[in-house]
Amino acid sequence: MNANPIHQSHPEIVRRLRRAKGHLRSMIDMIETPRPCLEVAQQLHAVKRAIAQAKKTLIHDHIENSL
């Protein structure tokens, strides 16, 4: 048995994290430009939600398939 199997949800998690990575890049550009704080805060919220959802999906997948 593989100790670190690839589960069905892993591609979805990777997609979410790549989306968050794109948002982070946008935020850096927005801060360097500079852009209004509200726009930066909205992007930060999007990154936070994407990471939180990836974490939630990973934990649920682990509970269902590894425990």
Backbone as JSON Lines, residues from 0, in Angstrom:
{"i":0,"aa":"M","n":[0.84,-1.18,0.0],"ca":[0.0,0.0,0.0],"c":[0.88,1.25,0.0]}
{"i":1,"aa":"N","n":[0.58,2.19,-0.85],"ca":[1.33,3.44,-0.95],"c":[0.99,4.35,0.22]}
{"i":2,"aa":"A","n":[1.99,4.86,0.91],"ca":[1.76,5.71,2.07],"c":[1.2,7.07,1.67]}
{"i":3,"aa":"N","n":[1.45,7.51,0.45],"ca":[0.98,8.82,-0.02],"c":[0.25,8.67,-1.35]}
{"i":4,"aa":"P","n":[-0.92,8.06,-1.33],"ca":[-1.64,7.86,-2.59],"c":[-2.17,9.17,-3.16]}
{"i":5,"aa":"I","n":[-2.33,9.19,-4.47],"ca":[-2.96,10.34,-5.12],"c":[-4.45,10.09,-5.12]}
{"i":6,"aa":"H","n":[-5.18,10.96,-4.5],"ca":[-6.62,10.81,-4.4],"c":[-7.32,11.58,-5.52]}
{"i":7,"aa":"Q","n":[-8.56,11.29,-5.71],"ca":[-9.36,11.9,-6.76],"c":[-9.41,13.42,-6.62]}
{"i":8,"aa":"S","n":[-9.36,13.93,-5.4],"ca":[-9.48,15.37,-5.19],"c":[-8.19,16.14,-5.45]}
{"i":9,"aa":"H","n":[-7.08,15.46,-5.58],"ca":[-5.79,16.17,-5.72],"c":[-5.73,17.1,-6.92]}
{"i":10,"aa":"P","n":[-6.22,16.72,-8.1],"ca":[-6.2,17.68,-9.22],"c":[-7.0,18.96,-8.91]}
{"i":11,"aa":"E","n":[-8.12,18.8,-8.22],"ca":[-8.93,19.97,-7.84],"c":[-8.15,20.86,-6.87]}
{"i":12,"aa":"I","n":[-7.47,20.25,-5.94],"ca":[-6.67,21.0,-4.97],"c":[-5.56,21.76,-5.69]}
{"i":13,"aa":"V","n":[-4.9,21.11,-6.63],"ca":[-3.84,21.77,-7.39],"c":[-4.41,22.96,-8.16]}
{"i":14,"aa":"R","n":[-5.58,22.79,-8.77],"ca":[-6.22,23.9,-9.49],"c":[-6.47,25.08,-8.56]}
{"i":15,"aa":"R","n":[-7.0,24.8,-7.38],"ca":[-7.29,25.88,-6.42],"c":[-6.01,26.59,-6.0]}
{"i":16,"aa":"L","n":[-4.97,25.83,-5.75],"ca":[-3.71,26.44,-5.31],"c":[-3.05,27.23,-6.44]}
{"i":17,"aa":"R","n":[-3.17,26.76,-7.66],"ca":[-2.65,27.53,-8.8],"c":[-3.42,28.83,-8.98]}
{"i":18,"aa":"R","n":[-4.72,28.77,-8.75],"ca":[-5.53,29.99,-8.81],"c":[-5.09,30.97,-7.73]}
{"i":19,"aa":"A","n":[-4.85,30.47,-6.53],"ca":[-4.37,31.31,-5.44],"c":[-3.01,31.91,-5.79]}
{"i":20,"aa":"K","n":[-2.17,31.11,-6.41],"ca":[-0.84,31.58,-6.83],"c":[-0.99,32.75,-7.82]}
{"i":21,"aa":"G","n":[-1.92,32.64,-8.75],"ca":[-2.2,33.72,-9.69],"c":[-2.7,34.97,-8.99]}
{"i":22,"aa":"H","n":[-3.57,34.79,-8.01],"ca":[-4.07,35.93,-7.24],"c":[-2.93,36.6,-6.48]}
{"i":23,"aa":"L","n":[-2.02,35.8,-5.93],"ca":[-0.88,36.38,-5.21],"c":[-0.01,37.2,-6.14]}
{"i":24,"aa":"R","n":[0.23,36.69,-7.32],"ca":[1.01,37.47,-8.31],"c":[0.31,38.78,-8.63]}
{"i":25,"aa":"S","n":[-0.99,38.72,-8.81],"ca":[-1.77,39.94,-9.1],"c":[-1.67,40.93,-7.95]}
{"i":26,"aa":"M","n":[-1.72,40.4,-6.73],"ca":[-1.65,41.28,-5.56],"c":[-0.3,41.99,-5.5]}
{"i":27,"aa":"I","n":[0.77,41.28,-5.77],"ca":[2.1,41.9,-5.77],"c":[2.15,43.02,-6.8]}
{"i":28,"aa":"D","n":[1.65,42.75,-8.01],"ca":[1.61,43.78,-9.04],"c":[0.74,44.96,-8.62]}
{"i":29,"aa":"M","n":[-0.38,44.67,-7.98],"ca":[-1.29,45.73,-7.55],"c":[-0.63,46.62,-6.49]}
{"i":30,"aa":"I","n":[0.13,46.03,-5.6],"ca":[0.78,46.81,-4.56],"c":[1.93,47.62,-5.15]}
{"i":31,"aa":"E","n":[2.65,47.06,-6.1],"ca":[3.76,47.77,-6.71],"c":[3.29,48.87,-7.65]}
{"i":32,"aa":"T","n":[2.06,48.81,-8.14],"ca":[1.57,49.76,-9.15],"c":[1.39,51.19,-8.66]}
{"i":33,"aa":"P","n":[0.89,51.61,-7.6],"ca":[0.01,51.05,-6.59],"c":[-1.46,51.12,-7.0]}
{"i":34,"aa":"R","n":[-2.24,50.22,-6.44],"ca":[-3.68,50.17,-6.68],"c":[-4.4,50.46,-5.37]}
{"i":35,"aa":"P","n":[-5.69,50.78,-5.46],"ca":[-6.44,51.06,-4.24],"c":[-6.43,49.88,-3.26]}
{"i":36,"aa":"C","n":[-6.36,50.22,-1.98],"ca":[-6.3,49.2,-0.93],"c":[-7.5,48.26,-0.99]}
{"i":37,"aa":"L","n":[-8.67,48.77,-1.34],"ca":[-9.86,47.92,-1.41],"c":[-9.67,46.81,-2.44]}
{"i":38,"aa":"E","n":[-9.1,47.14,-3.6],"ca":[-8.86,46.12,-4.62],"c":[-7.87,45.07,-4.13]}
{"i":39,"aa":"V","n":[-6.81,45.51,-3.44],"ca":[-5.82,44.58,-2.9],"c":[-6.48,43.69,-1.85]}
{"i":40,"aa":"A","n":[-7.31,44.28,-1.0],"ca":[-7.99,43.51,0.05],"c":[-8.92,42.47,-0.56]}
{"i":41,"aa":"Q","n":[-9.59,42.82,-1.65],"ca":[-10.47,41.86,-2.32],"c":[-9.67,40.68,-2.87]}
{"i":42,"aa":"Q","n":[-8.52,40.95,-3.45],"ca":[-7.66,39.87,-3.95],"c":[-7.15,39.01,-2.8]}
{"i":43,"aa":"L","n":[-6.78,39.66,-1.71],"ca":[-6.31,38.93,-0.53],"c":[-7.39,37.99,-0.02]}
{"i":44,"aa":"H","n":[-8.62,38.47,-0.01],"ca":[-9.74,37.64,0.42],"c":[-9.9,36.43,-0.52]}
{"i":45,"aa":"A","n":[-9.75,36.65,-1.81],"ca":[-9.86,35.56,-2.77],"c":[-8.78,34.51,-2.54]}
{"i":46,"aa":"V","n":[-7.56,34.95,-2.26],"ca":[-6.46,34.02,-1.99],"c":[-6.75,33.22,-0.72]}
{"i":47,"aa":"K","n":[-7.2,33.9,0.3],"ca":[-7.51,33.24,1.57],"c":[-8.59,32.18,1.38]}
{"i":48,"aa":"R","n":[-9.62,32.5,0.64],"ca":[-10.7,31.54,0.4],"c":[-10.23,30.35,-0.44]}
{"i":49,"aa":"A","n":[-9.41,30.61,-1.44],"ca":[-8.92,29.52,-2.29],"c":[-8.07,28.55,-1.47]}
{"i":50,"aa":"I","n":[-7.21,29.08,-0.62],"ca":[-6.37,28.23,0.21],"c":[-7.21,27.48,1.24]}
{"i":51,"aa":"A","n":[-8.16,28.17,1.85],"ca":[-9.03,27.52,2.84],"c":[-9.82,26.39,2.21]}
{"i":52,"aa":"Q","n":[-10.31,26.61,1.0],"ca":[-11.09,25.56,0.32],"c":[-10.2,24.38,-0.05]}
{"i":53,"aa":"A","n":[-8.97,24.66,-0.48],"ca":[-8.04,23.58,-0.8],"c":[-7.75,22.76,0.46]}
{"i":54,"aa":"K","n":[-7.55,23.43,1.57],"ca":[-7.29,22.74,2.84],"c":[-8.49,21.88,3.24]}
{"i":55,"aa":"K","n":[-9.67,22.45,3.14],"ca":[-10.9,21.73,3.51],"c":[-11.06,20.47,2.64]}
{"i":56,"aa":"T","n":[-10.84,20.61,1.35],"ca":[-10.96,19.48,0.44],"c":[-9.94,18.4,0.78]}
{"i":57,"aa":"L","n":[-8.71,18.8,1.04],"ca":[-7.66,17.85,1.38],"c":[-7.98,17.1,2.67]}
{"i":58,"aa":"I","n":[-8.44,17.8,3.67],"ca":[-8.77,17.16,4.96],"c":[-9.93,16.19,4.8]}
{"i":59,"aa":"H","n":[-10.98,16.61,4.09],"ca":[-12.13,15.72,3.88],"c":[-11.72,14.48,3.1]}
{"i":60,"aa":"D","n":[-10.88,14.69,2.08],"ca":[-10.41,13.56,1.29],"c":[-9.58,12.61,2.16]}
{"i":61,"aa":"H","n":[-8.76,13.14,3.01],"ca":[-7.95,12.31,3.89],"c":[-8.84,11.5,4.85]}
{"i":62,"aa":"I","n":[-9.82,12.15,5.42],"ca":[-10.74,11.47,6.34],"c":[-11.47,10.33,5.63]}
{"i":63,"aa":"E","n":[-11.95,10.6,4.43],"ca":[-12.72,9.61,3.69],"c":[-11.88,8.45,3.16]}
{"i":64,"aa":"N","n":[-10.62,8.72,2.8],"ca":[-9.84,7.71,2.11],"c":[-8.66,7.16,2.87]}
{"i":65,"aa":"S","n":[-8.21,7.83,3.91],"ca":[-7.0,7.39,4.58],"c":[-7.2,6.97,6.02]}
{"i":66,"aa":"L","n":[-8.32,7.32,6.6],"ca":[-8.54,6.95,8.0],"c":[-9.45,5.76,8.09]}
